[in-house]
Amino acid sequence: MIVTRMIEIYAHRGYSGEYPENTMAAFEAACKANTDGIELDVQLSKDGEVVVIHDERIDRTTNGIGYVKDLNYRQLKLYDAGSWFDRRYSRQSIPLLSEVLKMLEQRRSITLNIELKNNLIDYDGLELKVLELLDETGLRNNAILSTFNSKSLIRLRELDSSVNTALLFEGVPSNVITDARNNRVNAVHCEAAFAMSPAGKRTIEAGYPLRVFTVNEKEMLGKLEDAGVSAIMSDFPGLFN
């Protein structure tokens, strides 16, 4: 008997449980695993390139030191972004968002969740650059843009009234529906504790889909599905196939 899964599975920072996060190796593995979506993080280099990396500093996931914003992309791409995970991935580098989009041009069934990492450093023009890159590849309708930064969500909506956006937050706040309305988002991205709380239920009832990060335990899937969650983001998306 074929069981239809009601909840979508997104690869968190690519297939980051088995490959170095936010690298082309992790994204290609996520595609091969037939995930419904891929989540990644973007920031701006010193010369204004949209680069894919989670931390504001490159120290944790490369062999370099410093802030993304202080380095040109020609410098960033020279660093090894894979050996920290496993020496087999020493040739992996920090990718450009445009590289990931080019890969996904032939895989339009995959939704791309682009998290704008602008809550600590509010990169000038990041929203417009991301939208332009999506337009160049014709993937704007395949993308969800999320951020913790409320001002950024408003800027996105001003740039494109129809862009698919999501409010990111941690914990179990009581004002999520108000924030979602004020920021004019389509969905909210939250932790499992919120999704399974009364506040989470009210948010779904108010018309906001919930996507939950970061779920790495197979037994959580049924609980979140029962709670009405639309999607989960996992470092190990293959667990849920």
N, C-alpha and C positions, 0 to 999 in steps of 0.2 A: 504493500500500500504506500502511495506517495503522500507524504505529509507536507502541506503547504505552510511555509513559515510566514507569519504575519508581521514580523519585525525585520527591519533592514539591518544589515551588518556593514559597518564602515571600518576600514583599516586605519587605525590611529597612528598618525605620522608614517603612513605606509604600514607594511607588515613589520612593525618595529620590534616585536618580540623575538624575531628570528633574523632580522637584518638591521643594519644601522639606520636609525630613525631619519626620516626626511632626506633620504638619498634615492637616487634612481633605482638602485637595487631593491629597496623596500617598496617602491611604488610598482615596479614591474612584477614583484612577487605578489603584491596585492591584486593586481590584474589577473594573474594566473590562478589565484585562489577564488576567482569569480565573486569577489566582494561586490556589494551593492554600491559602495561609495569609498572614497579615499579622503581622509582628513590630513591637512598639512598646515604649516605655519609660514607666514611671510613677513619680511622686513625689508627695509631699503638699505642698500650699500651707500657708501659715501658719494659715489657718482650716480646715484639714483636708480640703480638696477633693483628689480624686485627679486629677492633671493629667498630660498626656502630653508628656514632654520628656526628652531624654537626659541632658544635662549638669546637674550640681547648681546651676550658675549659668546665668543666662539670657543672658549677654553674647554668646556665639557665634552663637546662632540667633534673637535678637531685637534690637531697637534699645534694649533696656533694660539695666540693670546690677544685679547682686545675686544672692543665693541664692534659689532657689525657696521654701525653707522660711521665708524672712523676708518674703514678700509674700503678701497675701491674693489670692484668685482674681480679685476685682473689679479689682485692680491688674494682675495678670498678663495678663488677657484684653485689656487696652488696648494692649499692646505689639504691634508689627508683627513677625510671625514668618516673613515670606516674602520681604521685600525683600533680605535678605542673599544670597538665592539668585538672585532675579530680581525686578525691580520690578513685573512683572506680578502677583506674588503678594503685593502690599503689604497686601491685606485679610485675609490669613491670620493667625490668632492661635493661641495655645497652647490646644489643645482639652482638654476634660474627657474622662476615660475614658468617662463616661456617654454623651457625644455619639457616640463611635466605636461603642459597643455598640448604640446606637439604630440607627445606619446598618447594622450587621451583623445586626440582627434579621430582616431580609428576605433575608439572604445566608448562610443557615446551613450552606452547603456549605464556607464558608471557616473554617479554623482560625485562632484568634487566639492568638498567642504574646505574653503580657504579661510583659515583664522588669521585675521589681521593682528599681529603682535604689536599693538600700538597703545597698550594701556600704561606702560611705564615710559616709553619714548613715543611721543605722538608724531610720527613721521609725516612731514608735510607732503601732501600729494599722493600718499599711498593708495587711497581709495580710487582716485582717478586712474592711476597707472594700472591697477589690477583690472578695473573695468575695461580699459583699452586693450589689455592683453587678451581678455576673454572675448572681446569683439573681434580681434584679429584672427582668432581661431574659431569663431562662431560657437563658443561654448558658454556664453553668458547664461543661457537657459538651463545649462547642466550644472550650474554652480550655486552654492550657498555661501554667503559671506558672513562670518561670525566674528565677534569681538567682545571683550569686556568693556570697551570704551564707548559710552553712550553718545558722546559727541561724534564719534566716527560713524555710528549707525545713522545719525541724523544726516551727516554729510553724504553717506551712500544714498539715502533716500532722496536727497536734494539733487544728486547727480543723475539718478534714475529711479523714478517713482515705482517702477515695477520690479526692481532688483530683489532677489530672494535673500533675506537677511535673518540672522538669528542672534538673540541676546544670550551671552555667555555669563554664567555666574557660578559661585561655589556655595555650599551649605544649603540651608533651608530658610531663605528669607521670606517674609510675609507679603512683600510688596511687588512680587514678580509680575502679576497681571497689569498693575498700574505702570510699571516700567516698560513692559512689552507694548502697551498701548502708546505710551509717551514716545517711545523710540520707533514706533511704527514697524515692528518686526513681524516676520511670518511665523517664527517658531522660537523655542527656547532650548538651549543646550545646558544640561544640568548634571548633577551627580545622582546616583541611584537613590540616596536618602531622600532627596527632594521628590523624585519621581514616585516614590512609594508613600509619600506623605499626603495628608489631606490637602495641603497647598498644591501639590502636584496634580491631584485629581481635579481640583478647581480650575487649574490652569488649562488642562485638557478640555474640560467642559466649557471654558471660555473660548475655545477654538484654536489654541496654540499647541501644535505638535511638540512632543518632548523627544529630544535625542540625548542619550545618556553617555557620559564619559566617566572613567575608562573602565570597561567591563572585561575582566580576564578570567572569570569563573563561569564555567558552563551552566552550573546550577542556577545562576542568576537570570538566565534567559527567560525561563518560564515565569518567574516572578515579575519581571519587567513587562513581559508580554501581557500578563494578567492585569498589570497596572495601566495598560493602554499606551505604553511607550511606542513611538514610531520607529526608532532606530537606536542601536547601540554602537559605540566606538570602542574597538578592542585592539590591543597590541598583538593579539593572536586570533585574527578573524577566522582562520581555519578550524578553530575549536567548534564553531557553530554551524558548520556545513553538514 
